Amino acid sequence: FNAVLHKNGIVSVALGLATALVAFLVMQGFQRNIEEKLTSFGGHLQVAKYSLNRTYEAPPLERRRLQGLLQAFPHTIRAVRGFAHKAVLLKATNEIEGVMCKGLEAEAYGDWQAYLTDGRLVDCKLQDYSREIVLSTHTASRLQVQVGDEVVAHAMQQPPRCRKLKVVGLYTTHMAELDAKLAFCDLRLIQRLNNWSQDLVGGYEVFLHDLCQTQATATGLRDWLAYDLGVKTMQEEHTAIFDWLIILRQNVYVFMVLILLVASSNLASIVLIQMMERTPMIGLLKALGASNGKICGIMLENNLYMVGAGMWWGNLVGLGLCALQRYCKIFPLDPQYYYINYVPVVWDWGIVVRLNMLVLGVVTGALLISIALTIGLRPVREIR
């Protein structure tokens, strides 16, 4: 019977730790995947002029206004890249679709090349502005075009202007906020449509070395920039998505608490059953002069072996499942609801170590509380 209890304790700890590892590494995978997508397409911070005009097209900003920014924040800012937006109607042979055309500099395209599903990026190294465009697979499907086809972009302005553009690439992020709205072109094309010189842009995307520095850097930028320039963080730009991540994280924390309660209660029950079976032995040890601390130490050492075995199996199963999913992607998801077509897993060894320490601490505490009940036993009565 003791062997059965011992195995039950090992299984309880192993399942609790394995489930916690999978839950936290998957949660981190969701967060990391979404943050990488949003920062690749919009930077950690965006700097633009304040405007009362409620449109995506910002008033022009002189490049010289941000000179010295990298030197002012050398340890936090990795890159600063100009961009401009233009609302256009794309007309194919039989279909029309409205999108926000985002003009980027050549260096910016390298950040999201991983999301390109077909074709290539816009060639921004031509002497004149490039007449190429990259569409999302969602927009291309609605326009019924593919790589190599041509579309006519009608700029929403007075006087109206149009340009014939060649579709050279398709991208997908599985995020409706991006796929249904954005197309990408040469920044110089937007400048030409707006009659801007090359010294004017719609705003700047600021890329940081570390995402954790976003709020602190935003505060520093607001103090450094002129009064008419605003700073918007990635979290402020995509509030709904980050609220969803917060809810997801809260669910994981509640799940973790329940797991620890179940594992601790199982171990406490096992210890109490062991005490009931070994009550005469405990009374005999007390009669022979063993102290309460000595008896507690013996029982704790015996049960910690069970906990250690459970944690070993828990790490093996949990990390094994995470590795299998990370490299084989055997569990799919509906990208319409989860922004990704498979369950994401990220290796965060800090989380793995902290979870192991947390489980060990909680389970050991439960064992100590259970074992402490042996202090009240009377030797003579228990030997009888």
Secondary structure, DSSP 8 states (H G I E B T S, - for coil): -HHHHHHHHHHHHHHHHHHHHHHHHHHHHHHHHHHHHHHHHH-SEEEEE--S--SS----EEGGGGTTHHHHSTTTEEEEEEEEEEEEEEE-SS-EEEEEEEEE-GGGGGGGGGGEEEE------SSS---EEEEEHHHHHHHT--TT-EEEEEESSSS-EEEEEEEEEEE--S-HHHHTTEEEEEHHHHHHHTT--TTEESEEEEEES-GGGHHHHHHHHHHHS-TTEEEEEHHHHTHHHHHHHHHHHHHHHHHHHHHHHHHHHHHHHHHHHHHHHTHHHHHHHHHTT--HHHHHHHHHHHHHHHHHHHHHHHHHHHHHHHHHHHHH--SB--HHHHSSSB------HHHHHHHHHHHHHHHHHHHHHHHGGGGG--HHHHH-
